[in-house]
Amino acid sequence: MLVLLAAASISNAQQITDAKSPLLQTFLEEEFSGSGLSSVHHNIRPFVQHPQFVLANEEFLSTFVPGEKSRLHKFSKGHFVDVKKKWFGLVLDPIFHSMVGGGSGSGLITDLYGGLRGDIWMTSKFKAHFDLKGGAYRGPAHVQDYMNTWGVRPGFGEIQRQGELSTFFMPTGYLSYTPSEHFNVQAGHDKLFIGTGYRSLLLSDNASPYSFLKLDTRFWKIRYVNIFANFKDIRPGAESSNKLGTFHYLSLNLGKRFNIGLFESIIWQAQDSSGVRGFEPNYINPIIFYRPVEMSLRSPDNVILGLDVRMRIGKNHHLYGQLILDELKFSEMFSSLSGDTSKPTGWWGNKQGFQVGLKGWSPFGLKNFYYQTEFNWVRPFTYTHYSVERNYGHNNQPLAHPLGANFIESVNVIRFRKNNWLMEAKFIYANYGLDTGGVSFGQNIYRSYGDRRGEYDNTMIQGLDTELFLWQVRAEYVLNAYWDLRIMAGFNTRLETSALHRKEDIYVFFGISTDLSRPFDDF
């Protein structure tokens, strides 16, 4: 108990909590998500830990520890290295991930890597987190195709070819300073996620890690986040490898059940045809909206606005949604409703998208059961820019949704826990329009919108009409919840079909892992 209290005293002040692996994290969040506390904001990850849940989280992890008579009791309890004092804390856990499998279209699948992660606390104000890992990978057929095209492993980053395998090294981490309970500064190289859904149309963890500075202000029922980030454009022939991004996100809890968030971002080149541009001081202002600033500067930069909402229903069910506006011209957006058949419709600049979803825990009294259903819809050319260097991407990967734009998608997930067993079943359906004939139909955000076929007559799923059906089932047995040691097995079925191609793959896998990353193969 003294160790837990020491941990709580450090964590309470720090307030930032690092996630567990996806299935374990789902059930760890159950009490947190249903609390209704006005100071808790569910839609910004990593989460800010409310002091009330520090000991609750420790108690949750302890439920995976078998009884004292079990041979695994000592092995399943605690981190690999865990030192906590009043002014100092150190936690170290090994990273190893060994997975093998095979598929009808993929052949041999293997994912082997290792490393070390840890947290260091100095007094109650400073924290450092690091996660260092690297290894070799040969993925399912569709992931291999992506790596062959773009030179990156989805969600991880750049790769080096070593025969049939692709090797990678992925260091992440951050330094965090909390001078008071209302303010936190975080600088590091990692990912951030804004939203409540399985996907995010605003900012997701889809791309590889990037360097950032995050200013996080919390007071009353408000959380206000400013992010300044450095992204990379690694396409051959790119004008500059560096691109910069600035983000604002304002989250407000209205009562115990409703949350609304306002989002804005701007992406610009660190260097363009006029030379080195560097950081734009006009974008540092943490209060004003970027669109008026961008217009006043006659700027060609890429500005995106968004809305994020969530409503808690009953004890712990959440109806949520997002709206994304990359371009908005009301006369063009509603031209089809005017009744004037002489006016053209389908303007290419109608670049919007939305998300709506429902998720919750323990429906109909089914304890340890989680469900989620979600629908995503994004118009052609959303997230794109005339200059590809200013698109909404990083390291040849979208910063928002893995499908880019010009798509509809349905995501359905159920997860269940029974003692140390964690199980998941997932079905994803998507319909998107691929480019054909050297023309951009708006799905690939790494194509300039100047490559479009015309100003008007642009419709959803234009281009090569393609459907995706993805079924995934996995089971994990947790050996040590503190450092996420678990054995796992599962099978995936993927079918992509259009008038010109049919790609079908059924593959199985099994392995052992302590890594916290998700597979990034769900596209």
N, C-alpha and C positions, 0 to 999 in steps of 0.2 A: 504493500500500500504506500510506503514512503517513496518508493521509486515512481509509482504512478503520480503521486502528488508533486514530486519534483518535475516530472515530465509535464504535468498540467501547468505548473507555474511558468515554465519556459514557453510552452505552446500558447498559453493564453495571451501573452503579450505579443508573440510573433504573429499568430493568427493565420498564417498561410499553411495550408496542408497539401501534401503531395498525394496524388491519386494512387490507388492500387490498380491491379489488372482489371480489365473491363467487367467481367462477371462478378468478381469480388467487390468492386467499387459500387456496383448496382445495389447490393444489399447493405453495404456500409452507409449508403445515402438515405436509406428508408426513413429513419427517425429524423434526420436532418431536413429532408424534403417536406415532411409533414408537420413541422414544428409551428409554422405560422408566425414566427418571430419577426418583428418589423425590421430588425437589423440583419436578417439572413437573406442573401441574394443568391438564388440558385443558378443564375444564368451567366455567370462569369467563372471560367475555370482557368487556373486552379482556384479552388474555393477558398474563401476566407473563413477560417474555422471559428465558430462561435465558442466561447469558453464553456458553455453548457454541455457541449458534445465531446470534449476532449476525453473525459473519463468514459463516456458512453462508447466511444470508438475503441478504446482499449478493451472494454468489456466485450464488445462485439468480436474483436479478434480472438479473445480468449475462448470463445465458444467453439473454435476450431481445434482447441487443445484437448486431446483425449485424457481420460482419467489417469490418476497417478499410478494405477496398476499396469497401464499400457507401456510397452517398450518404447513407444514413440512420444511419451509425455514430455520428457526433457527436450527431445529433438524438436518438437512442435511449438515450444514455448519461447518467445522472445526473438530478437534480432540476432544476427550473426555476431555483431559487436554492438553493445549498448552500454554507454557510459553517460550517466546523468547526474550532474551536481547542481547546486543552486545557481551557479553563474556559468556553467559550461555543460554542453551536451554533445555526444558523438554517437552516431548510428551508422554502421557499415553493413551492407549486405552484398553478397556476390551476385553477379549476373551470369547465368548460363542458360542457353536455350538450344535444345537439341531436338529437332523435328525431322522426321522422314515420312515420305508418303509416295503415292504414285497415282496416275490417272490415265484414263482412256485417251485423252488428247495431250496430256502433259508429260507422260513418261515419268521418270524419276523426279521427285520433289525433295529438296533438302534445305534446311535452314539451320545453320550452326554458327553460334557466336557466343562470346563471353565478355565479361568486364566487371566493373565495380560501381556501385552507387552508394551515396552516403549523404548525411545531413550533419552539419556542424552548427552549434549554437554558441554564441559568445554573449553573455549576459542575457537580458530579456529582450534586447532590441535588435541584435544582429543574427542573421542566419545565412548559411551557405548550403547550397544543394548541388550535387554533381551526379552525373550518370554517364559513364564512359563505357562504350561497347563497340565491338567490331567483329567481323567474321565473314562467312561465305554463304552464298544463297543461290538456289536454283528454284524458281517459283513455278506456280501453275502457268499454263500456256498463255492466258491473257495477260498475266503480269509480266511474263517474259517478253511478249510482244510490246508492252508498254516500255520496258527497259531498253529493248532494241531500238525503239523509235526515239525515245527521249533521253536515254543515258542516265536515268535515275531510277532508284528503287522507290516505289510509291510510299510516301510517308517517312522515308528514311533519308534519302539524298543521293548524291553522286556515287557512281559505282566504277570499279575497275574490272575489266575482263581478265579472268584467269581460266582459260579453256572453257569448259562447260559451266563454270561457276562465276558468279559476280561477287567481288569482295567490296566491303564498305567499312567505314569507321564513322561512328555517330556520337560525338561528344555533346552533351547538353549540361546546363547548369545555370545557376543564378546566385547573386548576392542580394540580400534583402535587409532593409533597415526600417524599423518601425519606431519613430520617435515618440508616438502617442497612439492611443487606441483609435484615433480618427485618421491616421495617415500612414501610408507605407510607400517606400520607394524600392523598386525591384529592377535590377539590371542583369541581363544574362543572354544566353543563347539557348532558346527552347521554343515551345509553341504555346499559343493561347487559343481559347475557344470561347465564343460568345453565343449563347442560346441555350435552350432547354431540350432541343431535339437530338435525334440520332445524327442528323446532319445539321450544319449551319449554313445559311445563305449569306451571313455577315462576315464572320471570320471563324474558320474551323481548324482542326488539327490535320487536315488532309495533306498539306505540303510538308516539306522537310523543315527542320528547325532553322531559326533565323535570330539574329542579334536584335535586342530590343531594350528600351528603357520604359518602365511602366510606373506612372504616378497614380496611386490609388487612394482616393479620399472617401471617408465614410462618416456620415453624421445623420442623426435623426433616422429617417427611413430611406435615405439616399446613399447610393454608391456611385461615385463619379470616377471614371478611369480614363487616363490619357496614355496613349501608347505611341512611341516613336521607334520605328523599325527600319532595319537595313535589309533589303531583299536582293536577290541575285538574278540576273538574266544570263544564262549559260549557253544560249543558242549560238552556234557558230556565226560569226559576222555581226553579232549584236553591237550597237553603237557604243554601249557602255555596259560593263558587267554589273555595275551597282545601280540600284534603284531604291528610292526612299519612300517610306509610308508614314502617315500620321493618322491616328484614330482617336475619336472621342466616343465614349459610351456612358450614358446617364441612365441609371436604374433607379426606379422609384417604387417602393412598396405602398400600395393604397389599401390600408386595412390589413387583415390577416390572410386575404385570399387572392388579391389581385396585384400583379406587377406589370409595369410598363417600362420599356427601355427605348431610348433614342440613340441612334448610331449614325456616325458619319466618318468617312475615310477619304484620303486623297493619296494617290500614288504619282510620283514624278521621278524623272531621271536625275541622277547625280551629275551626269554629263550629257550634253546634247550637242547639236551641230554648232552652237555658239561657244562651246567650250565647257570648262568645269563650272558647274552651277552650285554644287554643295547644298547645304541645308537651307531651306527657304524660311527666313525669320518670320514672315507673315503667317506661317502655319504653326508657329509655336503657341500662339494665343490659345489658352485652354478654354475660353468661354465662347467665342463667336463661332458661328457656323462657317464651314469652309466654302460653300457655294458662293455667297456674296463676296468673300475674299478672292476666290478664284476669278470671278467675273470682273472685279475691280482691277485685278492684275492683268487682265486679258490673257489669262493663263490657259495653255493647252492641256493642263494636267487632268488626271482621271479622278473624278469625284463620285462617290457613291453614298447615298443616304439610305437609312433603314429604320424599321420599327420592329420591336420585339415585345410580345405580350405573353402573359401566362396567368391562368386563373385556376386556383385550387378548388376542387370539387370534393365534398365529403372530407374524409380523414386525410387521404393521401392519393388523390387522382388529379392529374394536371392537364388542362386543356391549354394548348400553347400555339403560337404562330409567329411568323416573321413576314415582313414586307420589305422588298429591296427595290430601290429606284436608282437606276443608272442613268436614266434620261427621262424627262417628263415634259410632254407638250400636250396639254389637254385637248386642243383642237384636233390633233392627230390621233390621240388615244381613243377618243370617242367619235371619230369621223364615221364609223360604220353605223352609228346609231342616229345620225342626223337625217337619214332618209333621202339625202341628196345623192343620187346615183352617179352624178357627173363628177363627184369628188373622188379622187383615188383613195384607197384604203391600204392598210398593211404597211405603214411607214416603218422603215428599218430601225429608226431611232426609238421606237417604243420598247425600251429595254427595262423590263421589270420582271419581278418574280415574287412568289409567295410560298409560304410553308404553313401547314396546319397539321396538328397532331394531338394525340391523347396518350398519356402514359400513367401508370399507377402501380401501387403495391397492394397485395392481399385483396383482390377483388372477390366479392361474394364470400368473404371470410376465409379465402384460401391463403393461409399463411405461407410466407417465404416464396411467394409467387409474384412475378413482375411481368407486365405486358406493355407494349408500345406499338402504336400504329401511326404512320406519318405519311403525308402527301407533300411532294415538292413539285413546283411548276416554275420554269424559268424560260423567258422568251429568247429568241435568237439575238445574238450579238451582245447580250448582257455580259458585263465584265471586260469586254474587249475595248480596244482603243485603236485609233488610226495608226499611231506609233506603237508597235507591239511591245516596245520597251516599257510602256506605261500601262500595260494590261494588269489585271488583278491576279497576278501569279507570282510564283517564286520557284526558282530552280526547276523550271519546266513542269510545274504542277499548279493547279488552281488553288488560290487561297481560300476559296469557299467550297463549292461542291465538286467532287471528282469528275462528274460528267460535263463540267463546263457550263454550257448553256444550250438552249433549244431542246429542252427535254421535259418530260413529266416522269415522276417516280413515286412508287408506293413502297414503303418500308414497313415490315411487320415483324416484331420480335417478341418472343416469350422466354423468360428465364425462371429457373426453379432451383431452390436449394433444399437438399435433404441431408442433414448432418454435414459432413465434409464434402458432399457431392454438389457440384454446380453444373447445371445443364442449360443449354440454349438451343432454340430452334428459330430460324430466321428465313423469311421469304422476301425477296426484293424483285419488283417488276419495274422496268423502265422502258420508255419509248423515246427515241431521239432521232434527229436527222443528221446524218453524216455528210461531209463534203464530198462532192463528185465533180469530175470534169475540170479540176483546177479552180473552181469557184467556191468562195466561202459562203456557206448557208447559216453560219452563226453558232455552230456548236463548239468549235475549236477556238478557245480564247487566245491561242497563240497564232491566230491569223488576223491581219488587219481588217477592220470593218470596211476599208477602202476596196477590198477584194470582193465585195458583195455584187450580186447580179443586177441590182437596181434599187431605186429609192422606195418603191411601193410594191404591193402584192407579196409582201413577206408574211408568212404564216407559221404557226407552231408546227414543229416536226417537218419543216421543209428540208429538202435534200433527200438523201437516201434513207427512207423510213426503216428504222431498225428497232427491233424489240429485244429486250434482255430479260431472261428468267433466271433467278439465282436462288437456290435452296442451300442453306448451311445448317448443319447440326453438329454440336460439339458437347463433350462432357469433360469435366475437370474434377480431379480429386485433390483437395488441398491438404498438403503435408505440413506446411508451415505458413500460416496466414500473415505473419509479421514480415517475412521477406518473400512472400508470394511464391513459395515453392509448391508446384503442383504438377501432376501428371495429367495428360490430356489426350483425347482421341476424337475423331470426327470424320464426317464426309461432306463434300460439297458437290452440287450439281449446277453447272452453268451452261445456259443455252443462249446464244446470240444469233439472231436470224434476220435476214432482209431479202429483198428480191435478188441480190447478187451473191450472198454468201450465207453459210450456215456453219457455226462453230459450236460444237458440243463437247463438254468435258465433264467427266465424273471422276472425282479423285478422293482418296482417303488419306488420313495422316494420323500419326501418333507421336508423342514425345514427352519431354519433361522440360520445365521452364521456371525461371524466377523473373523473367522480364515483364515489364508493365505495359509494353506497347501492344496495340491491337494489330492484326495481320495486314490491314490495308489492302485486302484482296476483294472487297465487296463492291465491285464495279464491273 
